Amino acid sequence: MSTFSDLGLSEPVTRSIINMGFEEMTPIQEETIPAAMQGRDLIGQAQTGTGKTAAYGIPLVERFMEHAEQIQGIVLAPTRELAVQVAEELNKIGQFKRIHALPIYGGQGIDWQIRALKKRPHIIVATPGRLMDHMRRKTIRLNDIKILVLDEADEMLNMGFLDDIETILKEIPADRQTLLFSATIPRQIQNIAQRFMKEPELISIKAMGVTVSDTEQHYVEVSEKLKFDVLSRILDIQSPDLAIVFARTKRRVDELSEALSKRGYSAEGIHGDLTQSKRDSVLRQFKDGTVEVLVATDVAARGLDISGVTHVYNFDIPQDPESYVHRVGRTGRAGKSGLAITLVTPREMGMLRLIEQLIKRRIVRKPIPTIIEAVEGQQRLTMTEILRVIAEEDIEKYKGVAEELLAENDSVTLLSAALKIITKEPEAVEVRLTEAAPIRRRNMGNNVRPQLGNYYRDGYRQKTDTWARRKGHDVRGGAAGIQRGRDNKRNG
């Protein structure tokens, strides 16, 4: 593995990298940075969590001039959270060279952004819609852009930004350098590369192992109505420091976060319908450890790069195998181990097998934990906390009361009572969650496409014909026959 010192970077950028604690390059950085420094157009295929922000951020900062008054680089990102995080990382890389990046996104006051643009940032990190807004207002001009980066390109297309991206690409000078990063390379991205990039070099990193290899992965088969109780027991047993719980819909996020809070957990939810100030507040509390459980949808969590996440819980199995990899990639980073647990209903076992095909490993089945195991887990946590307080904190002022209690009671009885008071045993709180949204069938490629076969062709038609006969329709005539049946029934 190469180190950053092998790149021949300038002293300010090298100092920033050392200050950030970077040592060895990841595979995507090792392949991308030298090629990008030469000014070539690149397509980088790599998953989230592989270090691709630095892979394009270091060439951006290295090649830009501190005293230039025009915007020199644009980074397009699919979400507000990713735009903020990318800008933060670019500012860290450019801190000693004094290269400044400004995040621009919807939900933030446009007047504030216009004032910030007057300070002449070198790089704009923007969501497509808000960048288009500034282009219409002529508050951002793209005449001098030297490098354009499309980050999480496949996610931007999934979110419906194709037309915006094409409009932006047409407005930027054709002699620019374009760097495109995406976890997958669908046909639409190939078309963009063919139309707007100059002989791009494809750098494909098999990042699946990087994303999930350091993460222990389990699943628990459970009925829908028992999911929440099972999740609560798992949380009681494992007592995660920082955990993300993934739900399939915004409504489920709200319900789950509220239900977890009622059960005594420090939990908050995040999804696209929250105001920007609320989203920022929740993320800040989660990063600080004030909130221990973050409940999120896939879109809201896409691009989140929060260090220290120890556990990922899939309350709802994801809609497709690729989303599973992105979810699990939230933990087990920077060489640290992580744990991912997926709650799977019996009807979702087929999707679990597709996920196993994609990641090329078996996900270990675990039994449903019992209430007794949950209580024991809380007791162990309480004992650990008591021992920590004994070792680290001043308890002198409590010893007098303790001695009075010991004069009338034996020590085992006293400690047992203290454990009962301190231990957070499961509360009997009624929780009602809406039924999970069904998994949509998607074209997963030739190897994993669900095969309906004769069941769909014959079984479904047979069921449809039976229904039609009961309604008095003539099924022999197809749609026309059914319509004749409806007319006959209406006319008596």
C-alpha positions as a Python dict, from the first residue, in 0.01 Angstrom:
ca = {
    (1, 'M'): (0, 0, 0),
    (2, 'S'): (138, 340, -101),
    (3, 'T'): (156, 637, 135),
    (4, 'F'): (64, 1001, 68),
    (5, 'S'): (431, 1097, 88),
    (6, 'D'): (483, 907, -240),
    (7, 'L'): (261, 1156, -428),
    (8, 'G'): (498, 1454, -418),
    (9, 'L'): (231, 1687, -285),
    (10, 'S'): (296, 2046, -183),
    (11, 'E'): (398, 2120, 175),
    (12, 'P'): (65, 2279, 282),
    (13, 'V'): (-141, 1984, 150),
    (14, 'T'): (101, 1731, 301),
    (15, 'R'): (74, 1908, 636),
    (16, 'S'): (-307, 1898, 618),
    (17, 'I'): (-305, 1525, 544),
    (18, 'I'): (-73, 1457, 838),
    (19, 'N'): (-292, 1676, 1058),
    (20, 'M'): (-598, 1472, 955),
    (21, 'G'): (-422, 1150, 1056),
    (22, 'F'): (-401, 1002, 705),
    (23, 'E'): (-113, 762, 647),
    (24, 'E'): (-166, 490, 387),
    (25, 'M'): (-386, 548, 84),
    (26, 'T'): (-698, 342, 21),
    (27, 'P'): (-721, 161, -317),
    (28, 'I'): (-942, 429, -474),
    (29, 'Q'): (-704, 704, -357),
    (30, 'E'): (-399, 516, -483),
    (31, 'E'): (-550, 477, -830),
    (32, 'T'): (-733, 811, -861),
    (33, 'I'): (-505, 1080, -719),
    (34, 'P'): (-207, 1040, -960),
    (35, 'A'): (-438, 1023, -1264),
    (36, 'A'): (-647, 1322, -1149),
    (37, 'M'): (-331, 1526, -1085),
    (38, 'Q'): (-246, 1482, -1453),
    (39, 'G'): (-575, 1644, -1556),
    (40, 'R'): (-743, 1334, -1699),
    (41, 'D'): (-1117, 1269, -1688),
    (42, 'L'): (-1198, 977, -1457),
    (43, 'I'): (-1485, 749, -1364),
    (44, 'G'): (-1428, 606, -1019),
    (45, 'Q'): (-1645, 310, -927),
    (46, 'A'): (-1627, 275, -549),
    (47, 'Q'): (-1862, 230, -256),
    (48, 'T'): (-1928, 478, 22),
    (49, 'G'): (-1667, 455, 296),
    (50, 'T'): (-1366, 387, 72),
    (51, 'G'): (-1208, 733, 102),
    (52, 'K'): (-1321, 875, -232),
    (53, 'T'): (-1374, 1229, -95),
    (54, 'A'): (-1000, 1260, -35),
    (55, 'A'): (-942, 1080, -367),
    (56, 'Y'): (-1082, 1381, -554),
    (57, 'G'): (-1039, 1640, -279),
    (58, 'I'): (-659, 1625, -271),
    (59, 'P'): (-623, 1691, -649),
    (60, 'L'): (-878, 1975, -624),
    (61, 'V'): (-693, 2152, -345),
    (62, 'E'): (-349, 2079, -491),
    (63, 'R'): (-432, 2220, -836),
    (64, 'F'): (-625, 2533, -732),
    (65, 'M'): (-472, 2876, -676),
    (66, 'E'): (-524, 3049, -342),
    (67, 'H'): (-541, 3405, -484),
    (68, 'A'): (-787, 3332, -769),
    (69, 'E'): (-1109, 3531, -725),
    (70, 'Q'): (-1331, 3303, -933),
    (71, 'I'): (-1489, 2972, -836),
    (72, 'Q'): (-1249, 2705, -966),
    (73, 'G'): (-1425, 2381, -877),
    (74, 'I'): (-1777, 2239, -842),
    (75, 'V'): (-1870, 1921, -653),
    (76, 'L'): (-2226, 1796, -706),
    (77, 'A'): (-2371, 1579, -428),
    (78, 'P'): (-2716, 1419, -396),
    (79, 'T'): (-2804, 1524, -39),
    (80, 'R'): (-2759, 1818, 196),
    (81, 'E'): (-2579, 1602, 450),
    (82, 'L'): (-2325, 1478, 197),
    (83, 'A'): (-2267, 1831, 64),
    (84, 'V'): (-2189, 1956, 415),
    (85, 'Q'): (-1958, 1666, 495),
    (86, 'V'): (-1769, 1692, 166),
    (87, 'A'): (-1719, 2066, 220),
    (88, 'E'): (-1591, 2001, 572),
    (89, 'E'): (-1337, 1748, 445),
    (90, 'L'): (-1222, 1974, 160),
    (91, 'N'): (-1173, 2258, 407),
    (92, 'K'): (-959, 2030, 623),
    (93, 'I'): (-747, 1932, 321),
    (94, 'G'): (-716, 2296, 214),
    (95, 'Q'): (-668, 2451, 557),
    (96, 'F'): (-296, 2530, 522),
    (97, 'K'): (-316, 2621, 153),
    (98, 'R'): (-614, 2844, 236),
    (99, 'I'): (-841, 2683, -20),
    (100, 'H'): (-1200, 2726, 95),
    (101, 'A'): (-1504, 2515, 6),
    (102, 'L'): (-1863, 2636, 55),
    (103, 'P'): (-2163, 2400, 82),
    (104, 'I'): (-2473, 2515, -109),
    (105, 'Y'): (-2798, 2324, -60),
    (106, 'G'): (-3173, 2361, -36),
    (107, 'G'): (-3326, 2432, 304),
    (108, 'Q'): (-3062, 2693, 385),
    (109, 'G'): (-3142, 3061, 342),
    (110, 'I'): (-3063, 3181, -10),
    (111, 'D'): (-2967, 3529, 116),
    (112, 'W'): (-2713, 3381, 356),
    (113, 'Q'): (-2564, 3179, 70),
    (114, 'I'): (-2540, 3486, -152),
    (115, 'R'): (-2349, 3670, 122),
    (116, 'A'): (-2118, 3372, 167),
    (117, 'L'): (-2052, 3360, -209),
    (118, 'K'): (-1928, 3720, -196),
    (119, 'K'): (-1634, 3593, 13),
    (120, 'R'): (-1513, 3419, -305),
    (121, 'P'): (-1485, 3049, -214),
    (122, 'H'): (-1259, 2840, -436),
    (123, 'I'): (-1487, 2533, -443),
    (124, 'I'): (-1866, 2502, -434),
    (125, 'V'): (-2015, 2177, -300),
    (126, 'A'): (-2379, 2182, -405),
    (127, 'T'): (-2693, 1982, -449),
    (128, 'P'): (-2809, 2010, -815),
    (129, 'G'): (-3138, 2188, -746),
    (130, 'R'): (-2987, 2466, -536),
    (131, 'L'): (-2697, 2516, -779),
    (132, 'M'): (-2952, 2557, -1061),
    (133, 'D'): (-3130, 2820, -849),
    (134, 'H'): (-2807, 3021, -812),
    (135, 'M'): (-2735, 2982, -1184),
    (136, 'R'): (-3075, 3134, -1266),
    (137, 'R'): (-3010, 3420, -1024),
    (138, 'K'): (-2659, 3462, -1171),
    (139, 'T'): (-2515, 3452, -819),
    (140, 'I'): (-2289, 3162, -927),
    (141, 'R'): (-2110, 3182, -1261),
    (142, 'L'): (-1948, 2873, -1405),
    (143, 'N'): (-1726, 3041, -1666),
    (144, 'D'): (-1397, 2965, -1487),
    (145, 'I'): (-1461, 2614, -1357),
    (146, 'K'): (-1152, 2398, -1402),
    (147, 'I'): (-1270, 2076, -1236),
    (148, 'L'): (-1619, 1931, -1195),
    (149, 'V'): (-1685, 1637, -960),
    (150, 'L'): (-2003, 1426, -965),
    (151, 'D'): (-2014, 1244, -629),
    (152, 'E'): (-2259, 957, -572),
    (153, 'A'): (-2370, 996, -935),
    (154, 'D'): (-2598, 692, -932),
    (155, 'E'): (-2780, 824, -625),
    (156, 'M'): (-2833, 1163, -794),
    (157, 'L'): (-2994, 984, -1088),
    (158, 'N'): (-3212, 775, -855),
    (159, 'M'): (-3332, 1098, -696),
    (160, 'G'): (-3436, 1243, -1033),
    (161, 'F'): (-3152, 1492, -1093),
    (162, 'L'): (-3062, 1376, -1446),
    (163, 'D'): (-3203, 1683, -1626),
    (164, 'D'): (-3042, 1921, -1374),
    (165, 'I'): (-2704, 1750, -1410),
    (166, 'E'): (-2717, 1772, -1790),
    (167, 'T'): (-2812, 2141, -1773),
    (168, 'I'): (-2521, 2212, -1537),
    (169, 'L'): (-2274, 2017, -1751),
    (170, 'K'): (-2374, 2219, -2058),
    (171, 'E'): (-2306, 2547, -1876),
    (172, 'I'): (-1953, 2459, -1761),
    (173, 'P'): (-1667, 2520, -2009),
    (174, 'A'): (-1593, 2216, -2223),
    (175, 'D'): (-1220, 2225, -2146),
    (176, 'R'): (-1282, 2139, -1781),
    (177, 'Q'): (-1168, 1820, -1611),
    (178, 'T'): (-1456, 1592, -1502),
    (179, 'L'): (-1432, 1337, -1221),
    (180, 'L'): (-1733, 1109, -1176),
    (181, 'F'): (-1771, 879, -876),
    (182, 'S'): (-2044, 620, -842),
    (183, 'A'): (-2106, 290, -663),
    (184, 'T'): (-2266, 150, -980),
    (185, 'I'): (-2233, 242, -1348),
    (186, 'P'): (-2581, 212, -1503),
    (187, 'R'): (-2655, 301, -1864),
    (188, 'Q'): (-2754, 660, -1781),
    (189, 'I'): (-2412, 725, -1629),
    (190, 'Q'): (-2246, 568, -1931),
    (191, 'N'): (-2443, 806, -2151),
    (192, 'I'): (-2336, 1107, -1943),
    (193, 'A'): (-1973, 999, -1969),
    (194, 'Q'): (-2000, 955, -2344),
    (195, 'R'): (-2159, 1297, -2398),
    (196, 'F'): (-1977, 1516, -2148),
    (197, 'M'): (-1640, 1357, -2067),
    (198, 'K'): (-1317, 1337, -2267),
    (199, 'E'): (-1193, 978, -2302),
    (200, 'P'): (-1253, 903, -1935),
    (201, 'E'): (-1043, 639, -1763),
    (202, 'L'): (-1247, 387, -1561),
    (203, 'I'): (-1106, 306, -1218),
    (204, 'S'): (-1309, 27, -1062),
    (205, 'I'): (-1240, -71, -703),
    (206, 'K'): (-1389, -391, -567),
    (207, 'A'): (-1491, -219, -248),
    (208, 'M'): (-1743, -474, -123),
    (209, 'G'): (-1489, -631, 107),
    (210, 'V'): (-1374, -290, 229),
    (211, 'T'): (-1731, -196, 311),
    (212, 'V'): (-1843, -509, 497),
    (213, 'S'): (-1539, -726, 577),
    (214, 'D'): (-1482, -574, 922),
    (215, 'T'): (-1849, -597, 1011),
    (216, 'E'): (-2002, -901, 1179),
    (217, 'Q'): (-2340, -965, 1016),
    (218, 'H'): (-2639, -1145, 1169),
    (219, 'Y'): (-3009, -1176, 1099),
    (220, 'V'): (-3307, -1261, 1317),
    (221, 'E'): (-3620, -1409, 1161),
    (222, 'V'): (-3919, -1251, 1331),
    (223, 'S'): (-4281, -1168, 1256),
    (224, 'E'): (-4371, -809, 1178),
    (225, 'K'): (-4570, -758, 1499),
    (226, 'L'): (-4277, -869, 1721),
    (227, 'K'): (-4008, -662, 1548),
    (228, 'F'): (-4005, -373, 1791),
    (229, 'D'): (-3989, -590, 2103),
    (230, 'V'): (-3703, -789, 1949),
    (231, 'L'): (-3514, -470, 1858),
    (232, 'S'): (-3559, -342, 2214),
    (233, 'R'): (-3422, -665, 2360),
    (234, 'I'): (-3122, -655, 2127),
    (235, 'L'): (-3049, -296, 2230),
    (236, 'D'): (-3074, -395, 2598),
    (237, 'I'): (-2835, -687, 2552),
    (238, 'Q'): (-2577, -511, 2334),
    (239, 'S'): (-2596, -154, 2474),
    (240, 'P'): (-2437, 7, 2164),
    (241, 'D'): (-2236, 327, 2202),
    (242, 'L'): (-2362, 470, 1872),
    (243, 'A'): (-2616, 286, 1658),
    (244, 'I'): (-2812, 355, 1341),
    (245, 'V'): (-3152, 190, 1294),
    (246, 'F'): (-3272, 184, 933),
    (247, 'A'): (-3643, 197, 850),
    (248, 'R'): (-3805, 183, 509),
    (249, 'T'): (-4032, 490, 525),
    (250, 'K'): (-4037, 835, 682),
    (251, 'R'): (-4345, 744, 883),
    (252, 'R'): (-4171, 439, 1026),
    (253, 'V'): (-3873, 656, 1125),
    (254, 'D'): (-4102, 890, 1321),
    (255, 'E'): (-4287, 602, 1487),
    (256, 'L'): (-3971, 410, 1574),
    (257, 'S'): (-3782, 706, 1719),
    (258, 'E'): (-4084, 800, 1930),
    (259, 'A'): (-4136, 442, 2048),
    (260, 'L'): (-3768, 400, 2138),
    (261, 'S'): (-3777, 724, 2335),
    (262, 'K'): (-4082, 599, 2529),
    (263, 'R'): (-3888, 284, 2615),
    (264, 'G'): (-3612, 497, 2764),
    (265, 'Y'): (-3356, 496, 2483),
    (266, 'S'): (-3179, 811, 2371),
    (267, 'A'): (-3312, 811, 2014),
    (268, 'E'): (-3387, 1061, 1737),
    (269, 'G'): (-3508, 1021, 1380),
    (270, 'I'): (-3387, 1177, 1056),
    (271, 'H'): (-3551, 1186, 713),
    (272, 'G'): (-3610, 1419, 422),
    (273, 'D'): (-3922, 1590, 561),
    (274, 'L'): (-3741, 1742, 860),
    (275, 'T'): (-3635, 2104, 847),
    (276, 'Q'): (-3266, 2163, 786),
    (277, 'S'): (-3217, 2307, 1135),
    (278, 'K'): (-3372, 1995, 1290),
    (279, 'R'): (-3158, 1763, 1076),
    (280, 'D'): (-2843, 1954, 1171),
    (281, 'S'): (-2940, 1942, 1539),
    (282, 'V'): (-3004, 1566, 1534),
    (283, 'L'): (-2677, 1491, 1353),
    (284, 'R'): (-2482, 1716, 1591),
    (285, 'Q'): (-2630, 1537, 1894),
    (286, 'F'): (-2553, 1198, 1740),
    (287, 'K'): (-2192, 1294, 1665),
    (288, 'D'): (-2153, 1426, 2020),
    (289, 'G'): (-2298, 1108, 2170),
    (290, 'T'): (-2595, 1287, 2327),
    (291, 'V'): (-2819, 1077, 2104),
    (292, 'E'): (-2713, 713, 2103),
    (293, 'V'): (-2962, 571, 1849),
    (294, 'L'): (-3022, 741, 1514),
    (295, 'V'): (-3328, 615, 1323),
    (296, 'A'): (-3300, 694, 951),
    (297, 'T'): (-3423, 625, 601),
    (298, 'D'): (-3175, 521, 332),
    (299, 'V'): (-3185, 860, 158),
    (300, 'A'): (-3133, 1058, 480),
    (301, 'A'): (-2837, 842, 580),
    (302, 'R'): (-2673, 834, 237),
    (303, 'G'): (-2332, 996, 257),
    (304, 'L'): (-2326, 1022, 638),
    (305, 'D'): (-1968, 971, 752),
    (306, 'I'): (-1994, 961, 1130),
    (307, 'S'): (-1705, 793, 1305),
    (308, 'G'): (-1763, 562, 1597),
    (309, 'V'): (-2086, 392, 1482),
    (310, 'T'): (-2063, 52, 1650),
    (311, 'H'): (-2391, -108, 1544),
    (312, 'V'): (-2628, -98, 1247),
    (313, 'Y'): (-2977, -241, 1282),
    (314, 'N'): (-3195, -301, 976),
    (315, 'F'): (-3542, -278, 1131),
    (316, 'D'): (-3675, -314, 775),
    (317, 'I'): (-3474, -514, 524),
    (318, 'P'): (-3366, -279, 239),
    (319, 'Q'): (-3538, -260, -97),
    (320, 'D'): (-3233, -390, -285),
    (321, 'P'): (-2902, -563, -205),
    (322, 'E'): (-2691, -256, -288),
    (323, 'S'): (-2870, -54, -19),
    (324, 'Y'): (-2778, -324, 232),
    (325, 'V'): (-2410, -271, 156),
    (326, 'H'): (-2444, 106, 200),
    (327, 'R'): (-2623, 58, 532),
    (328, 'V'): (-2372, -189, 671),
    (329, 'G'): (-2092, 41, 551),
    (330, 'R'): (-2193, 292, 822),
    (331, 'T'): (-2005, 77, 1076),
    (332, 'G'): (-1682, -124, 1075),
    (333, 'R'): (-1478, 170, 939),
    (334, 'A'): (-1114, 272, 975),
    (335, 'G'): (-1009, -78, 1077),
    (336, 'K'): (-1258, -96, 1363),
    (337, 'S'): (-1501, -384, 1399),
    (338, 'G'): (-1876, -336, 1369),
    (339, 'L'): (-2196, -535, 1404),
    (340, 'A'): (-2498, -534, 1171),
    (341, 'I'): (-2824, -710, 1256),
    (342, 'T'): (-3118, -740, 1015),
    (343, 'L'): (-3472, -821, 1126),
    (344, 'V'): (-3629, -1037, 856),
    (345, 'T'): (-3990, -1153, 829),
    (346, 'P'): (-4053, -1499, 679),
    (347, 'R'): (-4179, -1347, 353),
    (348, 'E'): (-3853, -1148, 316),
    (349, 'M'): (-3615, -1445, 330),
    (350, 'G'): (-3583, -1439, -50),
    (351, 'M'): (-3443, -1085, -37),
    (352, 'L'): (-3195, -1193, 230),
    (353, 'R'): (-3065, -1464, -5),
    (354, 'L'): (-3019, -1205, -283),
    (355, 'I'): (-2814, -994, -42),
    (356, 'E'): (-2597, -1293, 41),
    (357, 'Q'): (-2538, -1351, -330),
    (358, 'L'): (-2423, -992, -374),
    (359, 'I'): (-2186, -980, -75),
    (360, 'K'): (-2067, -1339, -135),
    (361, 'R'): (-2097, -1447, 226),
    (362, 'R'): (-2351, -1605, 455),
    (363, 'I'): (-2529, -1386, 706),
    (364, 'V'): (-2543, -1574, 1037),
    (365, 'R'): (-2886, -1656, 1175),
    (366, 'K'): (-2940, -1572, 1543),
    (367, 'P'): (-3233, -1676, 1764),
    (368, 'I'): (-3483, -1424, 1899),
    (369, 'P'): (-3340, -1301, 2232),
    (370, 'T'): (-3551, -1362, 2540),
    (371, 'I'): (-3668, -1106, 2797),
    (372, 'I'): (-3443, -1275, 3055),
    (373, 'E'): (-3141, -1221, 2828),
    (374, 'A'): (-3237, -854, 2789),
    (375, 'V'): (-3259, -805, 3167),
    (376, 'E'): (-2926, -984, 3216),
    (377, 'G'): (-2771, -755, 2956),
    (378, 'Q'): (-2888, -449, 3144),
    (379, 'Q'): (-2760, -594, 3470),
    (380, 'R'): (-2415, -649, 3318),
    (381, 'L'): (-2414, -293, 3190),
    (382, 'T'): (-2510, -163, 3536),
    (383, 'M'): (-2233, -363, 3706),
    (384, 'T'): (-1980, -231, 3456),
    (385, 'E'): (-2093, 125, 3526),
    (386, 'I'): (-2070, 73, 3905),
    (387, 'L'): (-1714, -56, 3874),
    (388, 'R'): (-1625, 241, 3651),
    (389, 'V'): (-1759, 488, 3908),
    (390, 'I'): (-1560, 314, 4184),
    (391, 'A'): (-1241, 341, 3977),
    (392, 'E'): (-1283, 690, 3831),
    (393, 'E'): (-1514, 911, 4038),
    (394, 'D'): (-1519, 1065, 4386),
    (395, 'I'): (-1766, 873, 4606),
    (396, 'E'): (-1645, 981, 4952),
    (397, 'K'): (-1957, 1183, 5032),
    (398, 'Y'): (-2177, 873, 4985),
    (399, 'K'): (-1982, 647, 5221),
    (400, 'G'): (-2153, 777, 5537),
    (401, 'V'): (-2499, 684, 5408),
    (402, 'A'): (-2365, 349, 5287),
    (403, 'E'): (-2227, 268, 5632),
    (404, 'E'): (-2563, 352, 5796),
    (405, 'L'): (-2743, 118, 5555),
    (406, 'L'): (-2488, -157, 5613),
    (407, 'A'): (-2544, -133, 5987),
    (408, 'E'): (-2902, -251, 5937),
    (409, 'N'): (-2878, -468, 5622),
    (410, 'D'): (-2634, -718, 5477),
    (411, 'S'): (-2425, -605, 5178),
    (412, 'V'): (-2572, -856, 4930),
    (413, 'T'): (-2928, -737, 4998),
    (414, 'L'): (-2825, -372, 4967),
    (415, 'L'): (-2638, -424, 4639),
    (416, 'S'): (-2925, -630, 4496),
    (417, 'A'): (-3169, -348, 4573),
    (418, 'A'): (-2935, -90, 4416),
    (419, 'L'): (-2903, -302, 4101),
    (420, 'K'): (-3282, -331, 4078),
    (421, 'I'): (-3323, 47, 4103),
    (422, 'I'): (-3046, 128, 3856),
    (423, 'T'): (-3108, -144, 3597),
    (424, 'K'): (-3327, -26, 3310),
    (425, 'E'): (-3561, -320, 3275),
    (426, 'P'): (-3795, -330, 2973),
    (427, 'E'): (-4099, -110, 3028),
    (428, 'A'): (-4451, -222, 2938),
    (429, 'V'): (-4511, 60, 2692),
    (430, 'E'): (-4771, 3, 2422),
    (431, 'V'): (-4619, 63, 2080),
    (432, 'R'): (-4803, 62, 1750),
    (433, 'L'): (-4615, 72, 1422),
    (434, 'T'): (-4769, 83, 1078),
    (435, 'E'): (-4713, -215, 853),
    (436, 'A'): (-4387, -188, 664),
    (437, 'A'): (-4411, -79, 301),
    (438, 'P'): (-4379, -385, 74),
    (439, 'I'): (-4051, -447, -106),
    (440, 'R'): (-4082, -337, -466),
    (441, 'R'): (-3964, -582, -727),
    (442, 'R'): (-3659, -449, -909),
    (443, 'N'): (-3449, -567, -1197),
    (444, 'M'): (-3140, -685, -1008),
    (445, 'G'): (-2949, -815, -1309),
    (446, 'N'): (-2951, -1155, -1478),
    (447, 'N'): (-2816, -1345, -1180),
    (448, 'V'): (-3059, -1225, -917),
    (449, 'R'): (-3375, -1122, -1104),
    (450, 'P'): (-3680, -1273, -931),
    (451, 'Q'): (-3818, -1546, -1161),
    (452, 'L'): (-4198, -1552, -1164),
    (453, 'G'): (-4214, -1795, -1458),
    (454, 'N'): (-4522, -2010, -1503),
    (455, 'Y'): (-4671, -1902, -1172),
    (456, 'Y'): (-4711, -1551, -1305),
    (457, 'R'): (-4810, -1653, -1657),
    (458, 'D'): (-5052, -1931, -1567),
    (459, 'G'): (-5133, -1899, -1197),
    (460, 'Y'): (-5204, -1527, -1206),
    (461, 'R'): (-5413, -1559, -1521),
    (462, 'Q'): (-5608, -1848, -1370),
    (463, 'K'): (-5683, -1640, -1060),
    (464, 'T'): (-5785, -1344, -1277),
    (465, 'D'): (-6016, -1558, -1490),
    (466, 'T'): (-6182, -1704, -1179),
    (467, 'W'): (-6246, -1355, -1046),
    (468, 'A'): (-6386, -1246, -1384),
    (469, 'R'): (-6626, -1543, -1405),
    (470, 'R'): (-6759, -1469, -1057),
    (471, 'K'): (-6832, -1114, -1176),
    (472, 'G'): (-7020, -1247, -1475),
    (473, 'H'): (-6758, -1152, -1737),
    (474, 'D'): (-6684, -1344, -2057),
    (475, 'V'): (-6315, -1431, -2018),
    (476, 'R'): (-6294, -1592, -2363),
    (477, 'G'): (-6295, -1258, -2531),
    (478, 'G'): (-6010, -1101, -2333),
    (479, 'A'): (-6055, -735, -2241),
    (480, 'A'): (-6342, -694, -2485),
    (481, 'G'): (-6522, -992, -2329),
    (482, 'I'): (-6480, -852, -1980),
    (483, 'Q'): (-6620, -519, -2095),
    (484, 'R'): (-6922, -700, -2252),
    (485, 'G'): (-6979, -873, -1920),
    (486, 'R'): (-6975, -540, -1738),
    (487, 'D'): (-7223, -393, -1991),
    (488, 'N'): (-7457, -694, -1959),
    (489, 'K'): (-7451, -674, -1579),
    (490, 'R'): (-7517, -296, -1586),
    (491, 'N'): (-7811, -342, -1830),
    (492, 'G'): (-7965, -615, -1616),
}
